[in-house]
Amino acid sequence: MNNPDFVRQASSFNASRRSGASLWQALHIDPPLLIGVCLLGAFGLFVLNSATGGDQAVIRRQGIVMVVGLIVMCAVAQFNVHFFRRWAPPIYGAGIALLILVLFIGAEVNGAKSWIDLPGLPRFQPSEIMKFVVPVLLAWYLASRPLPPKFKHLFWSAVMIVIPAGLIVLQNDTGTAIMVFMSGVFVVLLAGIRWRIVFAGLFVGLLGSPAWYLFLAQAHQKNRILTFLDPYRDPTGAGYNIIQSQIAIGSGGIYGKGYGNGAQSHLDFIPESHTDFILAVLAEEFGLLGVLFLIGLYLFVLLRGFAIAYAARDLFGRLLAGSITLTFFLYVFINMAMVSGLVPVIGLPLPLISRGGTSIVTLFIGFGLLMSIQTHDRQKFP
């Protein structure tokens, strides 16, 4: 037997839900992604406060960068993603021009000449922006062609990837070059490349690695690989960072030593404790449980990104959303593996946790693109 009051209440509740959903849709904001990103940013400020010994100037600057990033994310989300599709070639061309400009007038920071520092303008790193410019161009190029891609399309895709990655290598920024390279490779893989081509590429890469190491790798690159294989070959020099990082991670145990009680970080045993090696601070003070909590936040954002990619209505949106999400995953994985000693140290910060400027804002650009894909032209999903 139907209860009229219950039916009216249910109808009112459903109307309220539809109104709330339509409001977010009108603002072009995806609430789950926004919540995940804000939680990561807040947790990052919490950890950074300990890593810097409570340096309020650093915390304020990081908070301002986060707010700017959120504003940029919301601004990017207002544009239909097909706006970026139409302007992909000019945006890519402008990015390449900036990378070339850096080689001539770039400022050097931590050994990498990858910054543009002009009077009256905030310093920024053009190579960071290419992490999203390259997948936008590749998605534009491959989405309008038959899939799986033919050899000639793969060739031109490789050219589009190698040019910016090569220019970034010339800036002595291997970590960012790898991320830009892989952001384009992810688009190609998602486009349905045949497995035999994938295995052939891996085989060629493995065969070419010794030749690269012997004839092309620079001294500091060789040193990083040797240090990765045996950090104790130079425990007070090249291997110092990773040794101290592993000590901090191991000493944290399951529950950690408590907030602000990390000896390795607060006694300055860990260099770059507020940037590339901030995970070691987290592991020492909050232990395995703290690291698992952070991984849970990352998984929440990643799963939402994959859901957006799965539900995207056209191929361009699926390729772009998939590449952005996989690039974010690779960012997290490489930093965690690097700090743990599982891969060579290549200088990549932990997304939204490490201190940063351009790197954080460009991450928010990626989240804004995901929101644009989800809210402007999407299939129906929660």
C-alpha positions as a printed Julia matrix, in Angstrom:
382×3 Matrix{Float64}:
  0.0    0.0     0.0
  1.4    3.37   -1.09
  1.94   6.08    1.5
  1.31   9.52   -0.08
  3.56  11.29    2.44
  6.4    8.86    1.75
  6.01   9.3    -2.02
  6.1   13.09   -1.66
  9.21  12.9     0.54
 10.95  10.57   -1.92
 10.08  12.84   -4.84
 11.38  15.87   -2.94
 14.6   14.02   -2.09
 15.15  12.95   -5.71
 14.47  16.49   -6.93
 16.99  17.79   -4.39
 19.59  15.3    -5.63
 18.96  16.29   -9.24
 19.26  19.97   -8.33
 22.57  19.42   -6.54
 23.93  17.34   -9.41
 22.82  19.91  -11.99
 24.5   22.68   -9.99
 27.85  20.88  -10.05
 27.27  20.09  -13.71
 26.59  23.75  -14.44
 29.81  24.7   -12.65
 31.62  21.94  -14.58
 33.02  20.5   -11.37
 33.23  16.8   -10.57
 32.62  16.51   -6.79
 34.42  13.17   -6.2
 37.54  14.34   -8.02
 37.43  17.71   -6.25
 37.16  16.01   -2.85
 40.06  13.64   -3.62
 42.31  16.45   -4.82
 41.5   18.68   -1.83
 42.17  15.85    0.63
 45.53  15.19   -1.02
 46.43  18.88   -0.93
 45.43  19.25    2.73
 47.37  16.13    3.71
 50.34  17.44    1.75
 50.34  20.69    3.74
 50.12  18.67    6.95
 53.17  16.56    6.05
 55.08  19.51    4.6
 54.65  21.43    7.87
 56.6   18.69    9.65
 59.15  18.22    6.85
 60.07  21.93    6.97
 60.13  22.12   10.77
 57.07  24.37   10.8
 58.44  26.96    8.37
 55.31  29.08    7.97
 56.68  30.99    4.98
 56.98  27.71    3.04
 53.54  26.53    4.18
 51.91  29.83    3.2
 53.53  29.73   -0.21
 52.43  26.12   -0.73
 48.9   27.01    0.35
 48.81  29.9    -2.12
 50.05  27.59   -4.9
 47.28  25.11   -4.01
 44.62  27.82   -4.17
 45.99  29.07   -7.5
 45.96  25.49   -8.74
 42.3   25.03   -7.74
 41.38  28.26   -9.53
 43.26  27.14  -12.65
 41.56  23.73  -12.46
 38.1   25.3   -12.3
 38.98  27.7   -15.13
 40.22  24.87  -17.39
 37.07  22.86  -16.61
 34.89  25.66  -17.99
 36.21  25.04  -21.51
 34.72  22.23  -23.52
 37.51  19.7   -24.02
 37.01  20.0   -27.77
 38.29  23.56  -27.49
 41.68  22.08  -26.61
 41.25  19.57  -29.43
 40.83  22.34  -32.0
 43.81  24.28  -30.69
 46.09  21.29  -30.06
 48.64  21.99  -32.86
 49.14  25.71  -32.02
 49.42  24.91  -28.28
 51.99  22.22  -29.05
 53.92  24.6   -31.29
 53.97  27.25  -28.56
 55.21  24.66  -26.07
 58.06  23.63  -28.38
 58.99  27.28  -28.88
 59.2   27.77  -25.1
 61.38  24.67  -24.73
 63.76  26.03  -27.36
 63.73  29.45  -25.68
 64.74  27.83  -22.37
 67.92  26.5   -23.98
 69.03  30.08  -24.63
 67.72  32.13  -21.72
 66.75  29.46  -19.17
 67.69  29.74  -15.5
 69.44  26.78  -13.88
 67.99  25.24  -10.7
 69.49  22.12   -9.07
 71.54  21.39  -12.18
 68.6   21.58  -14.62
 68.37  24.52  -17.01
 64.61  24.3   -17.41
 63.19  27.51  -15.94
 62.17  30.81  -17.49
 62.82  33.6   -15.02
 61.94  37.02  -16.46
 61.82  40.27  -14.48
 58.34  41.04  -13.21
 56.98  37.57  -14.02
 56.73  34.47  -11.82
 59.35  31.84  -12.62
 57.89  28.85  -14.44
 58.99  25.6   -16.04
 57.66  25.08  -19.62
 58.61  21.39  -19.6
 55.98  20.71  -16.9
 53.2   21.97  -19.17
 54.25  19.54  -21.9
 53.06  16.63  -19.73
 49.55  17.57  -20.86
 50.24  19.33  -24.14
 51.77  16.17  -25.65
 48.8   13.87  -24.82
 46.34  16.51  -26.08
 48.17  16.59  -29.42
 48.47  12.8   -29.66
 44.8   12.33  -28.79
 43.89  14.93  -31.45
 46.05  13.17  -34.03
 45.01   9.56  -33.37
 41.31  10.13  -32.63
 40.65  11.18  -36.23
 42.44   8.18  -37.78
 41.6    4.48  -38.12
 42.5    2.33  -35.13
 44.62   0.47  -34.39
 47.15   3.03  -35.7
 49.01   2.21  -38.9
 52.8    2.32  -39.06
 52.93   5.8   -40.59
 50.67   7.14  -37.84
 52.87   5.51  -35.21
 55.92   7.08  -36.84
 54.5   10.61  -36.69
 53.25  10.0   -33.17
 56.79   9.04  -32.17
 58.12  12.24  -33.75
 55.61  14.33  -31.78
 56.72  12.62  -28.55
 60.48  12.57  -29.13
 60.88  16.26  -30.06
 59.74  17.73  -26.7
 61.27  14.87  -24.7
 64.61  15.39  -26.47
 64.55  19.15  -25.83
 63.88  18.52  -22.14
 66.79  16.05  -21.99
 69.0   18.86  -23.33
 67.85  20.91  -20.32
 69.34  18.18  -18.11
 65.93  17.27  -16.65
 65.7   13.53  -17.18
 62.78  12.98  -14.81
 60.45  15.42  -16.58
 61.6   14.13  -19.99
 60.55  10.6   -18.98
 57.14  11.84  -17.82
 56.53  13.79  -21.04
 57.65  10.81  -23.12
 55.39   8.39  -21.24
 52.38  10.74  -21.34
 52.49  10.45  -25.14
 53.22   6.71  -25.09
 50.11   6.14  -22.95
 47.92   7.75  -25.64
 49.43   5.46  -28.28
 48.9    2.38  -26.09
 45.3    3.32  -25.35
 44.68   3.8   -29.08
 44.98   0.04  -29.48
 48.52  -0.52  -30.73
 49.2   -4.16  -31.57
 50.98  -6.15  -28.87
 53.7   -7.36  -31.21
 54.7   -3.73  -31.78
 54.74  -3.14  -28.01
 56.97  -6.17  -27.42
 59.19  -5.2   -30.34
 59.62  -1.71  -28.85
 60.49  -3.15  -25.44
 62.98  -5.55  -27.04
 64.67  -2.75  -28.97
 64.77  -0.63  -25.82
 66.44  -3.41  -23.83
 68.98  -4.03  -26.59
 69.73  -0.33  -26.91
 70.17   0.3   -23.18
 73.8   -0.88  -23.01
 74.7    1.21  -26.07
 73.05   4.26  -24.52
 74.91   3.71  -21.26
 78.29   3.23  -22.95
 78.15   5.94  -25.6
 75.39   8.48  -24.87
 74.77   8.65  -21.13
 76.38  11.57  -19.32
 78.58  11.08  -16.27
 75.85  12.03  -13.77
 73.38   9.64  -15.44
 75.86   6.76  -15.22
 76.53   7.66  -11.61
 72.8    7.49  -10.79
 72.52   4.0   -12.25
 75.62   2.76  -10.43
 74.34   4.3    -7.2
 70.97   2.6    -7.7
 72.71  -0.78   -8.08
 74.93  -0.2    -5.05
 74.28   2.95   -2.98
 77.03   1.96   -0.52
 79.72   2.37   -3.16
 79.65   6.08   -2.24
 77.72   6.28    1.07
 78.69   9.88    1.85
 78.27  11.15   -1.71
 75.98   9.93   -4.47
 74.42   7.19   -2.35
 73.8    9.37    0.71
 70.24  10.42   -0.14
 68.86   6.96   -0.79
 70.65   5.4     2.2
 69.22   7.98    4.6
 65.8    7.66    2.97
 65.77   3.88    3.46
 66.86   4.3     7.08
 63.97   6.72    7.68
 61.42   4.42    6.02
 62.64   1.39    7.94
 62.77   3.15   11.3
 59.14   4.26   10.99
 57.89   0.69   11.26
 54.14   0.17   11.17
 52.94   3.07   13.33
 55.74   5.63   12.98
 57.5    7.79   15.56
 54.81  10.46   15.72
 54.19  13.77   14.03
 57.28  15.98   14.14
 59.43  13.27   15.75
 61.32  12.07   12.67
 65.02  12.09   13.52
 66.25  11.61    9.95
 64.37  14.64    8.63
 64.53  17.01   11.61
 68.25  16.42   12.12
 68.76  17.13    8.39
 70.01  13.65    7.49
 67.61  13.57    4.51
 68.43  16.19    1.85
 65.41  17.49   -0.08
 63.15  16.21    2.71
 60.43  18.7     1.7
 60.58  17.96   -2.04
 61.63  14.7    -3.7
 62.13  12.7    -0.47
 59.12  13.86    1.51
 57.73  10.3     1.48
 60.61   9.29    3.77
 59.43  11.92    6.29
 55.87  10.57    6.11
 57.04   6.95    6.5
 59.27   7.76    9.49
 56.63   9.76   11.37
 53.46   7.83   10.44
 54.88   4.44    9.51
 53.36   1.96    7.09
 49.83   3.01    8.07
 50.51   6.61    7.06
 51.91   5.53    3.7
 48.89   3.26    3.12
 46.56   6.16    3.94
 48.31   8.29    1.31
 48.14   5.46   -1.22
 44.4    5.19   -0.49
 43.93   8.89   -1.34
 45.89   8.42   -4.55
 43.82   5.36   -5.47
 40.61   7.33   -4.94
 41.74  10.0    -7.42
 43.08   7.42   -9.88
 39.88   5.36   -9.87
 37.83   8.49  -10.51
 40.11   9.38  -13.39
 39.71   5.92  -14.91
 35.93   6.14  -14.45
 35.9    9.44  -16.35
 38.03   7.91  -19.11
 35.74   4.86  -19.34
 32.59   6.97  -19.59
 33.96   9.56  -22.04
 31.67   9.8   -25.02
 34.24  10.05  -27.8
 37.66   8.64  -28.56
 39.5   11.92  -28.01
 38.13  12.23  -24.48
 38.91   8.59  -23.65
 42.48   8.82  -24.92
 43.17  12.11  -23.14
 41.54  11.14  -19.82
 43.26   7.76  -19.83
 46.67   9.31  -20.52
 46.27  11.98  -17.82
 45.27   9.37  -15.24
 48.06   6.96  -16.16
 50.61   9.78  -16.11
 49.46  10.74  -12.61
 49.84   7.1   -11.55
 53.35   6.95  -13.03
 54.25  10.17  -11.2
 53.26   8.61   -7.87
 54.82   5.23   -8.61
 58.21   6.59   -9.71
 58.58   8.88   -6.69
 57.64   6.15   -4.22
 59.89   3.62   -5.94
 62.72   6.16   -6.15
 62.58   7.02   -2.45
 62.44   3.31   -1.58
 65.48   2.51   -3.73
 63.55   0.46   -6.33
 64.43   2.74   -9.27
 67.25   5.26   -9.83
 66.82   8.74   -8.38
 65.6   10.99  -11.2
 64.27  14.01   -9.31
 60.48  13.75   -9.41
 58.39  15.22   -6.55
 55.51  13.39   -4.88
 52.33  14.83   -6.48
 50.46  17.34   -4.27
 52.6   16.4    -1.26
 56.07  17.72   -2.1
 56.79  21.42   -2.12
 56.34  22.78   -5.62
 55.11  25.55   -7.87
 54.75  24.92  -11.59
 54.53  21.15  -11.05
 51.49  21.53   -8.76
 49.69  23.99  -11.03
 50.19  21.73  -14.05
 48.74  18.79  -12.09
 45.63  20.89  -11.5
 45.49  21.62  -15.24
 45.27  17.87  -15.77
 42.46  17.57  -13.21
 40.67  20.45  -14.93
 40.86  18.59  -18.24
 39.37  15.5   -16.57
 36.51  17.61  -15.21
 35.94  19.12  -18.63
 35.7   15.65  -20.17
 33.33  14.51  -17.42
 30.96  17.48  -17.35
 30.74  18.82  -20.89
 30.0   15.77  -22.98
 29.67  12.56  -21.04
 27.8    9.31  -20.8
 25.64   8.82  -17.73
 27.51   7.47  -14.72
 27.56   8.35  -10.99
